[in-house]
Every structure is written in structure tokens, then in C-alpha cells.
Amino acid sequence: MTIDVKRLYEEDYIGKEIILQGWVRSHRKQKEYGFIDFYDGTCFKSIQIVYEKDIDSFDEIQKIKNGSSLEIEGLVVKSPSGGQDFEVKATKVILKGDSPEDYPIQPKRHTREFLREVAHLRPRTRLYQAVFRVRSVAAMAIHEYFQNNGYVYTHTPLITTADCEGSDQMFKLTTVDFDKLPLDEDGKFDATKDLFGKQVYVTGTGQLHGEAFATSFKKIYTFGPTFRTEKSNTKTHANEFWMIEPEIAFCDLEGLMDIEEEMLKYVVGRVLDRCPDEMQFFDKYVEEGLTDKLTKLINSEFVRIDYEEVITILNNADIKWDFEPKFGEDIAKEHEKYITEYFDSPVFITNWPKEIKPFYMKENPDGKTVASVDLEVPGAGELMGGSQREEDYDKLIARCKEMNIDMTTVDWYINLRKYGTCIHSGFGMGFERLLIYLTGVENIRDVIPFPRTPNNCDF
Amino acid sequence: MTIDVKRLYEEDYIGKEIILQGWVRSHRKQKEYGFIDFYDGTCFKSIQIVYEKDIDSFDEIQKIKNGSSLEIEGLVVKSPSGGQDFEVKATKVILKGDSPEDYPIQPKRHTREFLREVAHLRPRTRLYQAVFRVRSVAAMAIHEYFQNNGYVYTHTPLITTADCEGSDQMFKLTTVDFDKLPLDEDGKFDATKDLFGKQVYVTGTGQLHGEAFATSFKKIYTFGPTFRTEKSNTKTHANEFWMIEPEIAFCDLEGLMDIEEEMLKYVVGRVLDRCPDEMQFFDKYVEEGLTDKLTKLINSEFVRIDYEEVITILNNADIKWDFEPKFGEDIAKEHEKYITEYFDSPVFITNWPKEIKPFYMKENPDGKTVASVDLEVPGAGELMGGSQREEDYDKLIARCKEMNIDMTTVDWYINLRKYGTCIHSGFGMGFERLLIYLTGVENIRDVIPFPRTPNNCDF
């Protein structure tokens, strides 16, 4: 019976004949026998295959190299050594696909920089097996949380004519031949000749469209790829990443924070439950204390505090800041770090100055701040950003004018306020930022299967 | 207690005081009382709100218009009339957001063409409430199927330098100013000055990257947006749509068909289970016999037949074809229809002529056909397309040369065959095509929240 390696660890196969299909992680040869560290990707653990001198083609088997694909027939037996509970005593080892001596993935510690150069092979290493399985499990946990709570998964469009972020941060999408650009009478590029008859972009957010669906289904979420043209080569920026954007009608800022907190705890809990081997690996080799950090988060009650109060705390701190904390300005990484350490807890910072926030956020009665909230998490900084949305038609128009928003491309969005408008709120969470937090892996390039960053679109 | 309307239908609330928040679908006024057909989007069903003369602000309440948002306080009571089991006797009706007399969504039958013109409001209608909830439930069912069966959800990149489909079908992505194009010495567009230092596209498939992950995790799937530049205005084409692309190592064509069949039955079953009201609505107003059709599919065993045999059956049919069935050519819509009716079942058509299939499909020993399979479904035509992939390095190279594939951008893909290659297979399913089949709604524009088609990128 052909089975996944995963099943060996779920059921008792000792004494049974099985067939496995997978790859060689490493191969230790002795004169009279050999050991193959064998994996098939269905779980983090590999399985030890033992073969002895009396097996068919012993000499051929001894030549099998790391990375080769094999079919193994054998008997599951109790392991005589202490390293594992059981192993497979091979009765047949069939080479399916050979691998050369210079196979880039060898059973040793490769640098992450090197492994990025072989992005098509790096998911075969233990580190990336762990990272990308956690990525899958975390994604599913997010879907579970929202579906279990009655949210409608909404596929908002990626091709748009405008969005909240400003078109200078968006990729242009076109079907034209750059060497035969259609031009108008003035010799300028004529987008009316392009496929959509106008200039279109790839979006940086699904929020606006999400709001249309939230005012139809009450609770919706998006989960899809997002794009930014930022030309920055930092550990936390990529030009393509995935985002989750829930939007909830009849929900205010307090209600929004309840949802953010509950969702995050659910997802962290599911990953700890479902990926114990992977999390143990991260804890041991990537970030010491990771599981403690995450367990603590699940059991904590997140702090909720005003931006203004945060500025006061920062100014009262006995610290020489690189950036002076000042009302009206964004807070820096060093401030985020201090605040989460100060409270030793995740912190919701609420009611930010309106000048540094987008046009759609609801203005507070003070006229200075908006009903927005950032969630700061110990060791990772900002994990989510959200707000109550301006639900008043006139106030939203006024805000658009104040901020020079081109209203022609978002008139449908503004008009939502004319038809049964209601208080509503939403937030965005960068999926990769969550993964960095969950795995301890620091660089966004290492949590995306094939990362896209400036001057880097190989593979 | 504020609750979702959905909960009224899940638990017994009769005799309880509740608060509801949602919108007016219609409002019937009498002199002494009134009825509000009230929904909040959390389930397909609405709830009847009754108010009587003695309520506060009776005259104001009578002015409430369709589409307005309300907060209702009231008592759940057994319904005196036969139309429903219970209703809410309002003690308070609070207008939250007004709606004008000319609110586009009125309680009457609007044409789908008209509703596409108000794409931001159409999810409030019963048809689109049903369509987009089924979309969400079907998406979750797909995730469940693959996660329950040990597949790793893989986010393949959308930004690519090349893919299987040929770049003439792909959107170009750029950050340049079209009126200040960077040019090289020859006066041609210089893509090295663009963000990635080369010309990049938005992908039409995640398959190639999926294969890299399948040869690491054995079983993977993608589920994400996909793009085609096709300038065709048909009922089944959109420029942006969602696709599911599973890829499985150590799996041949027979195994692949097993998976396709099992997955489809699972998803159809989940939607029937979880969306009974929506499916009943489609059955009544959109496609008569829909639930019977879907139930039959779940209980049928799909036919598996060679392409060559299909051509013979078509040629033996006593029918005057618009397109003559001919070995070596694709089959037309009329043929698909005939074949599924001939067998009265979903039909897997296998082993297609290699000339009409992509370079990566595995050539059969006959030298004429490839190990590919299309699933044809009664009433919807082709639902999935898949194949065994060429796992042999030399054969793949030969095929690339034969078909003039630019190997420089896919060298990493080809090289996967050098490192422990194995038999592997995968398929693609257009998510919207599945939705058209599940809902009976015929036009792809009506199953995508904000559809993108040539010259149409409003909203």
C-alpha cells in the first residue's frame, strides 16, 4: 500500500508492509547496510530507511545521491536506536529520478541568501518546508475564522482605475506594444486605445470594493495578492504580497478591535496546534522562545490606548530617541518597540491625527483625530491597521476635497453613503507580516514562495 | 441583544427581545400598521418586521424608504399569517441611513444588464446575495477539500517574466511614465530601467511554480486571481478571474482523474448542504432542475474515454455539425454538448493530440498524443483541464525546441527534471466556470463581484 509519510506518524504501522514515494535528504552508507533520510513533503518529519546487504541491487542503491526521488517498499519496524520510534526496513529501493553530485541542496546549513538563489529548490529544505507549511496552515486558519463567524469571502478586483493608495504607488497594466505606443493628437499616450479604454492599475487594496460588499452582506473579508511599486530593499518590503481585509457593517472601532484580537488569537492557536514540529524547529533554530511568545499572546488581553497617550508615554521615557515623538506625526520603529515592551503586551493604538491617515477614515468629534487603530505586537511592530470608515456622505466629500482626491474614479464608493449608509469598520493585515511573527523568520523574502522585489523577478 | 438575522433561523428566539441591524428590502404601509421586509446579508432569508400604530414615531417610520438602514428593537413572535414561521414585532425602529426615492434597487425584477451598471449595489439583490454567498461557500469548500487531504496551499507569484500561455496573452506590468519612456541606444523601450530591470507580466497560470512546490511537498494547490488579455466579449470570458491549480507528485493521469472527480463531488455536496435557500432560489428562478442536476453528478461515476474514441463517436453521430470533428483538432462546443448528452454523465476525455496542447504535457508512447485530460460536464462544457507533466529532462528540452519556447525564462522549471524528477500531474479549474455550473447563472459577469472585460473597468 502506497502511503504518505505523514500517515506513518498518525497511525501505527509497525509490522506492516508499505510503499513510500519521495526524496532523499541524505544517505549514509556502510559496507553492509545503509541509511536513507527520506521525506515526501507531506509532513515535517522525515523517516529513516534502512537497507541491508541482502537487498536486490545493493551496489546500485549505494550510489543513490541526495535529492534523488525513490520508491521504497519495506516493512515498518521498531527502531533499535534511540533517535526515533520506528523506521522502514527496505525490501526494495527503486530509483525514480536521479540527482547530480552538485545538487544544490545538501544536508548541511545553507545560508538563506544562497537559498534565495535557488528558489525553485529551497522548499525542499527543512526551514522552508516548515515556513511554507505554516503559510498554508495559517491561510486556512484565517479562512476558518471568518467563515465560522459568518463572513462572506469576497474576491475584490485587482485591476482598478484608482484606489486609496494613490496611483504613484501602483503598477500600470497594459496590453500595448511599448515601441508602438498609441498616441493622441498631442502626442501623448492614448490610453483609450488600450484594452479597457483607460489607464488601469493593479490594486494595492480591496477595501473600497470590500465596503460595497459589507453594506450588502454585513461581514465580509478579502484574502488575495496585493501590489506596491515601492523601490525599497528592506527586510519587510516586497512588491507583491498577500493581504487580508475584513470589512464589517454596523461595527465601530471598539467592535473592530474585538474582532482583530479574537482573529489573531484563533490563527496563532491553530498554527501552534497543527504545526507542532514546525514550531519546535523555529523555536530551536530561528527564534528562541517563539512558542512561549505566541502562547503568551493567546492568553493576554491586548492593551487599548490612545495615540495621544502613547506620545506622552514616549516623551516621558528616559530614552534618547532617534526620532523625537511628536503629536501629529507617525511613530517610528523604536517607539513601537518601546510601547509593546512598556506594556509587555500587544497594544492597540487608537485615534490617530487625521493628517497622517487616508481620506476614508472617520473623523472624531475633536476634529483633529480619526477613529483609526494600529495593532502593535511585541517583536514585530505593526501587524494590522484599521479604522471606522466615514459613513457620512457630506463629510466624506469634504474630506476628499481637502485631500485632493480624484473623485471621478471613486464616485460609486462615495455614493454608497447615499443608500442606507451605516457605521462600518475594517482592517488590513499583511499576511507576510503575520508569517514573520509566527515563524521568527525575519526577511519577507523568506516567507514568500517566489518573492518579487526591485530588480528581482527571477524564477 | 443584537443578533444577526441568520441566528433567528438557527435557534428558537420566539418570545425573546432582540435588536437587529440591516436594510429595508421593501416596505408595505397600512393605515394602522406596516410591514418591513428586512435583511442584513448574513443569510439568504429576510425577516418580516411588523410595527403598529402605537409605536413611537409611527408617522416617521411610515416614511422609511427601500434601501434604508435601520436598527430594530422588537419581540420575536409566531407569525399569524402562513408565509413564515415567525416575525419581529417592533418596539422601536431607528433610521440609521436614509435612502432616496430613486434608489436603484427596488423590490421588483431588474435585468442583469441593468444591475451590472450598479455593480456596487447589486449584491443587495436576492440573486446576487445568492450568487456571492455561494461563491464564498464554494471557495471554502475547495480549501477544505485540499487541506483535509494534505495539500499545501501555495501562493505562486502573479508577477512573472514568462509562463505557459505565451506573452501575447499576458498583461504587461510597468512603473514607467508612458510619456517619458526610458529608451535604449536604438530608441527602443528599455525595460532594464523599469522596477524589475526587465519586462514583466501578470501571469495566466501558477502551474510552473506549482510544480516546483509539488516536487517539494508532494501535493499542493493554488487558488488565486489570473489574467488574460483576450479581447473577446463572450459570456464565458473575463480578463480577470480566479483559478485553482493543484499539482501532485507521483501521480499519473488516472490518479489525477480520481482527484478531480472526488474534489468536484465534494465541493458540489458542500454547496448543496450549506446553501439550501440559495440553491432553491436558483432552481426556481434561474435554472430549473439545477439541484437534480447537481445531485445526479454527485452520485454518478464519471466516464473516462480517449479523445480518439470521442472523434469516432462524433463522426458516427447522425448530426450535421457546424465544425467537422477531425483527429488532430480541438472539439467544439457542439461536440462537448453531444458527448455529455451521449453518456448522460460528466466525461473525462483523455490523450489529446500533442499539436494542440502545451509544451509541458507528457508525450504518450504513440508519439502523437499527450497524457492530458479535459473534464466535460453536462450543461457547462469544459470544467477542468489537466495533464501528466513531462518529467524527462531531455524530452522536455526537445519539446521546447520543437515549439520554439524561450527557454531562458523557464530554465529553472526545466531544471526541476535534473534533481530527483518524478511522475507528476496537475489540473486547472476556472473558479467562475464552476460557479456558472453551480448556480445556473450563465454569464461570467454575473458571478464575479466586479467583472473586468474589454472596455469595461468601471467601479
Interface residues (C-beta under 8 A of the other chain):
Chain A: T2 D4 K6 Q21 G22 W23 V24 D40 G41 T42 G67 S68 S69 E71 K96 G97 D98 S99 P100 Y103 P104 I105 A119 H120 L121 P123 R124 Y128 Q129 F132 R133 R135 S136 A139 M140 H143 Q147 G150 Y151 V152 Y153 T154 H155 T156 P157 L158 I159 T160 T161 F171 K172 L173 T174 T175 V176 F178 D179 L181 K188 F189 A191 L195 F196 G197 K198 V200 V202 H209 A212 F213 T215 S216 F217 K218 K219 G224 P225 F227 T229 K231 N239 E240 W242 A249 F250 E391 W412 Y413 N415 L416 R417 K418 Y419 G420 T421 C422 I423 I448 P449 F450 P451 R452 P454 N455 N456 C457 D458 F459
Chain B: T2 D4 K6 Q21 G22 W23 V24 D40 G41 T42 G67 S68 S69 K96 G97 D98 S99 P100 Y103 P104 I105 A119 H120 L121 P123 R124 Y128 Q129 F132 R133 R135 S136 A139 M140 H143 Q147 G150 Y151 V152 Y153 T154 H155 T156 P157 L158 I159 T160 T161 F171 K172 L173 T174 T175 V176 F178 D179 L181 K188 F189 A191 L195 F196 G197 K198 V200 V202 H209 A212 F213 T215 S216 F217 K218 K219 G224 P225 F227 T229 K231 N239 E240 W242 A249 F250 E391 W412 Y413 N415 L416 R417 K418 Y419 G420 T421 C422 I423 I448 P449 F450 P451 R452 P454 N455 N456 C457 D458 F459
